[in-house]
Amino acid sequence: MTQKQVILLRMLVFLPIAFIAEWLNLPAIIVFIASGLAIIPLAAFIADSTEAIAEVIGPSLGGLLNSTFGNATELIIAIVALRAGLVDVVKASITGTIVANLLLALGAAILLGGLRFKEQSFQPTVARINASSLNLALVVLLSPTAIDFTSQGLQPATINHFSIVAALLLLLFYGLTLVFSMKTHKSIYQLREQEEINQDALESEKHKTGLWKSVGILLICTIVLVFVSDTLVASLQEAISVLGLSSLFTGVILIPIFGGAVEYITAATFAMKNKMDLAVAVAMGSSLQIAMFVAPVLVLVGQLMGQSMNLDFNPFEVLAVAIAVLITNSISTDGQSNWLEGALLLITYAVVGTAFYFHP
């Protein structure tokens, strides 16, 4: 058992703490923090079990499974928050997760990897495709603001209708990216050497024995995550009031950290092993999944729930995403990275986070 697994298992102690604290009506701040910390190991186990299942069922179905469950934690938390009517928090968590993955996760990975290796490289073609896809997401986020700014007497239903159409188009493009990466151009996404692939094939029978165990872990952790998310959301408003934080800051900064902490560590670990292709795939890939899959799904789910969930985000949130996308694209398209670029991303995240803290 690795040190990471030991730490994650120990963090499961926050599960009963969160539930007991809620049952005993302890201060909401205790429930909120315990729930947030409990989400971290659950997210890790969901990711690990998904990866284990993907190794057994093959690259095509496995890639689809990873693409679907890659951000299951964020999706579940957001749906629970939507059900509670916290639409603004959900929107903030979407933009916050994108910003955190691009600036915090990728920045930490590039910095830590760059301190160990003077210059690191990754697949530039994939980086350019990711950059273009992020630009599309940015266009979609900017469009409602542009429509609102250039129109008079705009009805809210108009933005809702636009959001539904845009959500469907984003899901269509997301599907096309899966076909591109897993079928027509899968060679450029190949991150492992052929010898390693052959070795994996020899060990496939060993993995099959743990398939149902992984499925069981995935199902159990997902179910538990729903209840923990419910506890987190129920304590959210009172907790942030006690802390003196705004809903905007909580959604953009705190919730993404709870849901994505494991991804940040994973990206940094890959970078420190000079596996920058994997580090970039984790950080930028997660942002794309949020923008192209999670956000559109939440729009559609929100409509079904009768919630006014659309793609009309706070202009300051859109600005933060634009900053993150532009800076990330500017340093990633050459396929090279160094520690200074990582520091640039992290300092940008600190500036953006500080701005959200002081934003009324």
MOPERA-V91328 format. One record per pair of residues at least 12 apart in sequence whose C-alpha atoms are under 8 Angstrom apart, sorted by sequence separation. I is the first residue (numbers start at 1). GAP is how many residues later the second one is. If there is no record, write none. Layout:
i;gap
I;GAP
I;GAP
This chain:
i;gap
18;12
19;12
54;12
78;12
267;12
299;12
18;13
266;13
267;13
17;14
18;14
50;15
51;15
78;15
144;15
267;15
18;16
50;16
266;16
267;16
17;17
18;17
328;17
144;18
327;18
15;19
50;19
263;19
264;19
14;20
15;20
18;20
263;20
14;21
47;22
14;23
15;23
47;23
14;24
13;25
11;26
12;26
46;26
140;26
11;27
11;29
12;29
11;30
12;30
43;30
8;32
9;32
320;32
8;33
137;33
8;36
126;62
125;63
126;63
123;65
191;86
191;87
253;100
249;104
252;104
249;107
248;108
249;108
249;110
246;111
245;112
64;114
246;114
174;118
63;119
173;119
174;119
171;121
60;122
170;122
171;122
59;123
60;123
170;123
171;125
170;126
167;128
168;128
167;129
166;130
167;130
164;132
167;132
167;133
164;135
163;136
164;136
80;146
164;146
163;147
56;148
160;148
163;148
55;149
76;149
77;149
80;149
81;149
84;149
160;149
163;149
76;150
80;150
160;150
56;151
159;151
160;151
55;152
56;152
73;152
77;152
81;152
159;152
76;153
77;153
80;153
100;153
159;153
120;154
122;154
123;154
130;154
134;154
137;154
52;155
56;155
96;155
97;155
109;155
113;155
121;155
122;155
130;155
133;155
137;155
77;156
92;156
96;156
97;156
100;156
108;156
112;156
116;156
120;156
121;156
92;157
95;157
96;157
100;157
117;157
134;157
53;158
89;158
93;158
94;158
105;158
106;158
109;158
110;158
113;158
114;158
122;158
130;158
52;159
88;159
89;159
92;159
93;159
97;159
105;159
109;159
112;159
113;159
88;160
91;160
92;160
93;160
96;160
97;160
104;160
105;160
108;160
109;160
112;160
113;160
53;161
89;161
90;161
106;161
109;161
110;161
113;161
52;162
53;162
89;162
93;162
105;162
106;162
109;162
89;163
93;163
97;163
101;163
105;163
109;163
50;164
49;165
50;165
49;166
144;167
145;167
49;168
50;168
144;168
145;168
49;169
144;169
109;170
141;170
145;170
46;171
140;171
141;171
45;172
46;172
141;172
45;173
106;173
106;174
46;175
45;176
46;176
142;176
106;177
141;177
43;178
105;178
106;178
42;179
42;180
138;180
102;181
74;182
101;182
102;182
42;183
101;183
138;183
138;184
74;185
101;185
102;185
39;186
73;186
74;186
101;186
138;187
98;188
99;188
39;189
98;189
38;190
39;190
97;190
98;190
135;190
134;191
98;192
35;193
97;193
98;193
35;194
131;194
35;196
36;196
94;196
35;197
94;197
131;197
131;198
32;199
31;200
32;200
31;201
32;201
94;201
128;201
131;202
32;203
31;204
32;204
128;204
127;205
128;205
29;206
127;206
28;207
32;207
127;207
28;208
124;208
125;208
127;208
19;209
22;209
29;209
124;209
18;210
28;210
29;210
124;210
125;210
28;211
29;211
124;211
19;212
123;212
15;213
18;213
29;213
122;213
29;214
121;214
122;214
71;215
121;215
43;216
70;216
120;216
121;216
43;217
119;217
120;217
40;218
44;218
71;218
119;218
120;218
36;219
39;219
40;219
43;219
70;219
71;219
75;219
79;219
119;219
39;220
40;220
78;220
82;220
87;220
118;220
37;221
40;221
41;221
87;221
92;221
96;221
99;221
103;221
118;221
36;222
40;222
67;222
79;222
83;222
85;222
87;222
91;222
95;222
99;222
102;222
36;223
71;223
75;223
95;223
98;223
102;223
114;223
115;223
83;224
114;224
115;224
82;225
92;225
95;225
99;225
103;225
113;225
114;225
95;226
99;226
102;226
113;226
114;226
110;227
111;227
112;227
110;228
111;228
114;228
110;229
111;229
111;230
112;230
110;231
111;231
110;232
111;232
109;233
107;234
108;234
107;235
108;235
106;236
107;236
107;237
107;238
108;238
106;239
107;239
104;241
103;242
104;242
102;243
103;243
103;245
104;245
103;246
100;249
99;250
